[in-house]
């Protein structure tokens, strides 16, 4: 922990986490659900192909995982910069 919080370093780290989360959020439904769907059509999950499953269910689960990751990582970042609640 630092004595004086550095707001620029804090926001730079925060924006890096946000950018990575948004990139993952865009790649999973668009990439696996649309672009790579023909490649994933031979893999079956729950009676349907993997590309359809990712587009319908997997992207929602990834979004929820990103929410929990963001909350965990921001709590850790807050502690590192001495701005926790």
N, C-alpha and C positions, 0 to 999 in steps of 0.2 A: 504494500500500500504506500501511496505517496502522501506527503504532507499536504501539498497543494494540488487539487485536481487540475489537470490540463484539459480544458474543454475541447481544444482542437484535436488532441489525440483520442479523446473519448468519442467525439462525433465521427472521426475518421474510422475508428474501429466499428462503430455502430453502423455507418454507411456500408462498410465492407460486408458485414453480416447481412444487411438488407439486400445488397446486390447479389450475393451468393444465393440467398434464399429465393429471390425473384428469378434468377437464372434457372435454378432447379425446378421451381414451380412452372416455368414456361416450357422447359425441355420435356418434362415427364408427360404431360397430357398431349402436347403438340407433337413431340418427337415419337414417343412410343404409341400414342393413340392414333396418330394420323400418318406420319412419315414412315415409320417402321412397321406399321400394321401388316402389310403383306409378308414381311419376314417373320412375324410372330404368329401368323395364322395357323401354323402346324402345331403349336403348343396349346394344349387344352387345359383350361382351369374352370371348374364348375360347369362343365357342359358347353362352354363357349371358348373362342380363341383368346389368346393372351392379349392381343392388341385391343380387342373390344373390351375385355375386362379392365385393362389399364385405363382406357378412355372413360369407362363408366364408374368403376370402383377404385382402382388404383390411384388415380389422380386425387381423389378425395382423401384417401389414406395418407398419401404423400403430403398433401396440404396440412392435414392434422399433425403429422410428424414435424413439419416445418414450424408450425405454431409452437409445439412443445420445445423444439430445439431452440427457437428464438428466445422464448421465455427463460430457459435454462442458461443460455449463453449470455443474455443481457444481465441476468442476476450475477453471473460470474464477472462480467465486465464492470458492473456497478461496484462490486467489492474491490476489484483491482484498482479502480480509479477513486475509491473512497467516497462514492456518492450513493451508497445503498440507503434504503429507507431505515 
